[in-house]
Amino acid sequence: MATYVALLYSVVLTPQRRVVMADLRQMAGQLGLTQVRTLAATGNLVFEAPETATAELEGRLEAAFEEKFGCHVDIVVRTSEAWSRLAACNPFPDEASATPDQVAVRVMRHPVPAGAEGRLGEAAAADEKFRIVGGDIWIVFSRARPNSRLLAASNHRRFGVGTSRNWNTVRNLAQMLE
């Protein structure tokens, strides 16, 4: 058996309806996934399954989600080893320690394409930082600006399927894997 982390792009179906984590765990269990657990109400699953390609798990989870909840949600799956590497490679440890809610990583299904750094650099404010590590986009957001242009610059249309998690979530998921 192997351990995996699955990240849902969004767990809000409508302003009045959110996905209940118990329902999400039940859905995963019906797929034969075991030791299914969630982290708060943030759309993160940790589970065990026979060693399987992450793309296959993504497809199975997305199809089950659509069947159960009535809409498509992109889901990114990483092995526990890949998640631990991601957490260990945080390029902004000082910022993550000082303001963990301002440091985030956009976890990509496929590595960001060539030229991403230039496009992100054009969108970054003077007090924001970003770095591409292992194909994922790490960002230190401005505390002065509630709406960063980096979010729009790193969206699905520009770089493909991915979903963002702040450092608190990244760290907590890594701890769940220990």
DAKA-V496364 format. One record per pair of residues at least 24 apart in sequence whose C-alpha atoms are under 10 Angstrom apart, sorted by sequence separation. I is the first residue (numbers start at 1). GAP is how many residues later the second one is. D is the distance in Angstrom with one decimal. If there is no record, write none. Layout:
# DAKA-V496364
{{I;GAP;D} {I;GAP;D}}
This chain:
# DAKA-V496364
{{19;24;8.1} {21;24;9.0} {33;24;9.9} {53;24;9.3} {54;24;6.5} {83;24;9.8} {110;24;9.9} {111;24;3.8} {112;24;6.7} {124;24;7.7} {125;24;7.7} {53;25;9.5} {54;25;7.4} {103;25;9.9} {105;25;9.2} {110;25;7.1} {111;25;6.2} {112;25;7.9} {123;25;8.3} {124;25;6.5} {125;25;8.2} {137;25;9.5} {139;25;9.7} {31;26;9.7} {53;26;9.2} {102;26;9.7} {103;26;9.3} {104;26;9.4} {105;26;9.4} {106;26;9.5} {108;26;9.5} {109;26;9.0} {110;26;8.4} {111;26;9.1} {123;26;5.4} {124;26;5.7} {136;26;8.6} {137;26;10.0} {138;26;9.1} {140;26;9.6} {52;27;9.5} {103;27;9.5} {105;27;9.2} {107;27;9.7} {108;27;7.0} {109;27;8.8} {122;27;9.2} {123;27;5.4} {124;27;9.5} {136;27;9.8} {137;27;8.8} {138;27;9.7} {139;27;9.2} {140;27;9.9} {51;28;9.3} {105;28;9.5} {107;28;8.2} {108;28;5.5} {122;28;8.8} {123;28;8.8} {136;28;9.7} {138;28;9.5} {139;28;10.0} {4;29;9.9} {31;29;7.8} {78;29;9.3} {106;29;9.4} {107;29;5.2} {108;29;7.9} {120;29;8.8} {121;29;8.6} {123;29;8.5} {124;29;8.8} {138;29;9.7} {3;30;9.8} {11;30;8.3} {12;30;9.8} {31;30;8.0} {77;30;9.4} {78;30;9.9} {106;30;5.8} {107;30;6.9} {120;30;6.4} {123;30;6.4} {3;31;9.3} {5;31;9.9} {11;31;7.2} {12;31;9.3} {44;31;9.5} {46;31;9.6} {48;31;9.8} {76;31;7.6} {77;31;9.5} {78;31;8.8} {105;31;6.7} {106;31;5.0} {107;31;8.6} {119;31;9.3} {120;31;9.3} {122;31;8.7} {123;31;9.3} {3;32;9.0} {4;32;9.7} {5;32;9.8} {6;32;9.5} {10;32;8.4} {11;32;5.7} {28;32;9.4} {43;32;9.4} {44;32;9.8} {45;32;9.2} {46;32;9.7} {47;32;9.9} {48;32;9.6} {76;32;7.2} {77;32;7.7} {105;32;5.4} {106;32;6.4} {120;32;9.5} {121;32;9.3} {1;33;9.4} {3;33;9.7} {5;33;9.6} {9;33;9.7} {10;33;6.9} {11;33;9.4} {28;33;7.2} {31;33;7.9} {44;33;9.8} {46;33;9.6} {47;33;9.5} {76;33;5.7} {104;33;8.3} {105;33;4.2} {106;33;8.0} {120;33;6.0} {8;34;8.3} {9;34;7.6} {10;34;9.9} {27;34;8.4} {30;34;8.9} {46;34;8.7} {75;34;8.4} {76;34;9.4} {104;34;5.8} {105;34;6.1} {119;34;7.1} {120;34;7.1} {7;35;8.7} {8;35;5.1} {9;35;9.3} {74;35;9.4} {103;35;7.4} {104;35;5.3} {105;35;8.9} {119;35;8.7} {7;36;6.1} {8;36;6.3} {28;36;8.1} {103;36;5.7} {104;36;6.6} {6;37;8.3} {7;37;4.8} {8;37;8.3} {24;37;9.9} {27;37;6.9} {28;37;8.9} {92;37;8.9} {102;37;8.0} {103;37;4.5} {104;37;7.8} {116;37;9.2} {6;38;5.7} {7;38;6.5} {27;38;7.3} {92;38;9.0} {102;38;5.7} {103;38;6.3} {116;38;8.5} {5;39;7.1} {6;39;5.0} {7;39;9.0} {91;39;8.9} {92;39;8.9} {101;39;9.1} {102;39;5.1} {103;39;9.4} {119;39;9.3} {5;40;5.7} {6;40;6.4} {24;40;9.7} {27;40;9.7} {91;40;7.2} {100;40;9.2} {101;40;8.8} {102;40;7.2} {4;41;8.1} {5;41;4.6} {6;41;8.2} {24;41;8.0} {27;41;7.4} {90;41;9.4} {91;41;8.9} {99;41;9.1} {102;41;7.2} {4;42;5.7} {5;42;6.7} {23;42;10.0} {27;42;9.8} {91;42;7.8} {99;42;9.7} {101;42;9.8} {112;42;9.1} {116;42;8.7} {3;43;7.1} {4;43;5.5} {5;43;9.0} {90;43;8.1} {116;43;7.7} {3;44;5.6} {4;44;6.2} {24;44;9.0} {89;44;7.4} {96;44;8.4} {99;44;9.2} {2;45;8.3} {3;45;4.4} {4;45;7.7} {23;45;8.9} {24;45;9.4} {89;45;8.6} {95;45;7.4} {106;45;9.2} {113;45;9.2} {114;45;9.7} {1;46;9.9} {2;46;5.4} {3;46;6.6} {23;46;9.4} {92;46;8.2} {95;46;9.9} {112;46;9.1} {113;46;6.6} {1;47;6.2} {2;47;5.5} {3;47;8.6} {4;47;9.4} {86;47;8.2} {91;47;7.4} {92;47;8.4} {112;47;5.7} {113;47;8.8} {1;48;5.3} {2;48;5.8} {3;48;8.4} {4;48;9.7} {6;48;9.3} {86;48;7.8} {90;48;7.5} {91;48;9.2} {92;48;7.6} {106;48;7.9} {108;48;9.4} {111;48;8.5} {112;48;7.5} {1;49;4.5} {2;49;5.4} {5;49;9.7} {85;49;9.2} {89;49;9.8} {90;49;9.9} {91;49;9.8} {106;49;9.1} {110;49;8.8} {111;49;8.7} {112;49;9.5} {1;50;6.0} {2;50;8.3} {4;50;8.5} {8;50;9.8} {19;50;8.0} {86;50;8.6} {109;50;9.8} {110;50;7.3} {111;50;9.7} {112;50;9.4} {1;51;9.4} {6;51;8.8} {7;51;9.5} {18;51;9.9} {58;51;9.4} {108;51;8.4} {109;51;7.4} {110;51;7.4} {111;51;9.5} {6;52;7.9} {82;52;9.9} {108;52;7.4} {109;52;5.6} {110;52;8.1} {4;53;9.4} {8;53;9.5} {108;53;6.0} {109;53;5.6} {8;54;9.0} {55;54;8.6} {107;54;8.6} {108;54;4.0} {109;54;8.7} {6;55;8.8} {54;55;9.4} {106;55;9.5} {107;55;5.2} {108;55;6.7} {13;56;8.2} {106;56;6.0} {107;56;5.4} {108;56;8.7} {8;57;9.8} {13;57;8.9} {105;57;9.6} {106;57;5.2} {107;57;6.0} {13;58;7.7} {105;58;8.1} {106;58;4.1} {107;58;7.6} {13;59;9.6} {105;59;5.4} {106;59;6.5} {13;60;9.2} {104;60;6.4} {105;60;5.6} {106;60;8.8} {12;61;9.8} {104;61;5.4} {105;61;6.4} {10;62;9.9} {11;62;8.0} {103;62;8.6} {104;62;3.9} {105;62;7.5} {9;63;9.8} {10;63;6.7} {103;63;5.6} {104;63;5.5} {9;64;6.1} {10;64;7.9} {101;64;9.3} {102;64;7.0} {103;64;5.5} {104;64;8.7} {105;64;10.0} {8;65;6.6} {9;65;5.4} {10;65;8.9} {101;65;5.7} {102;65;7.8} {103;65;8.6} {104;65;9.0} {105;65;8.2} {8;66;6.1} {9;66;6.0} {100;66;6.9} {101;66;6.3} {102;66;9.5} {104;66;8.3} {7;67;8.4} {8;67;4.5} {9;67;7.8} {100;67;5.2} {101;67;6.5} {103;67;10.0} {7;68;5.5} {8;68;6.6} {99;68;8.9} {100;68;5.8} {101;68;9.0} {6;69;6.5} {7;69;5.2} {8;69;8.9} {99;69;9.5} {100;69;9.2} {6;70;5.6} {7;70;6.4} {96;70;9.1} {97;70;9.0} {100;70;9.9} {5;71;8.2} {6;71;4.3} {7;71;8.5} {96;71;6.4} {97;71;9.7} {100;71;9.5} {5;72;5.6} {6;72;6.5} {95;72;9.7} {96;72;8.4} {4;73;6.7} {5;73;5.3} {6;73;8.8} {4;74;5.7} {5;74;6.2} {6;74;10.0} {93;74;9.6} {3;75;8.9} {4;75;4.4} {5;75;6.4} {92;75;9.8} {96;75;9.9} {3;76;6.2} {4;76;5.1} {5;76;9.8} {2;77;7.6} {3;77;5.4} {4;77;8.5} {5;77;9.2} {90;77;8.7} {2;78;7.8} {3;78;8.5} {4;78;9.0} {5;78;7.2} {2;79;9.6} {4;79;8.3} {87;80;8.4} {90;80;9.6} {88;82;9.9} {87;83;6.3} {88;83;9.2} {86;84;8.4} {87;84;6.5} {76;85;7.9} {86;85;9.8} {87;85;9.7} {75;86;8.4} {76;86;6.8} {84;86;9.1} {87;86;9.0} {88;86;9.1} {74;87;7.1} {75;87;8.1} {76;87;7.5} {83;87;8.3} {84;87;9.0} {87;87;6.8} {74;88;7.9} {75;88;8.2} {83;88;9.7} {86;88;9.1} {87;88;9.9} {74;89;8.4} {84;89;8.9} {85;89;9.3} {83;90;8.2} {84;90;5.8} {83;91;6.7} {84;91;8.9} {80;93;9.4} {81;93;9.5} {84;93;8.0} {80;94;8.0} {83;94;8.8} {84;94;9.2} {80;96;9.7} {81;96;9.0} {80;97;6.5} {9;98;10.0} {80;98;9.2} {7;100;8.6} {44;121;9.6} {42;123;9.1} {44;125;8.9} {42;127;8.5} {46;127;7.8} {45;128;8.8} {46;128;9.9} {40;129;9.5} {44;129;8.2} {39;130;8.0} {46;130;7.8} {47;130;9.5} {46;131;7.9} {39;133;7.8} {39;134;7.2} {38;135;9.1} {39;137;8.7} {38;138;9.5} {37;139;9.0} {9;152;8.6} {9;153;7.2} {10;153;8.2} {8;154;9.2} {9;154;5.2} {10;154;9.8} {7;155;9.0} {8;155;7.3} {9;155;7.8} {7;156;7.2} {8;156;9.6} {9;156;9.7} {7;157;8.9} {7;158;8.8} {5;168;7.8} {5;169;9.2} {5;171;9.7} {5;172;8.8} {4;173;8.7} {3;174;7.7}}
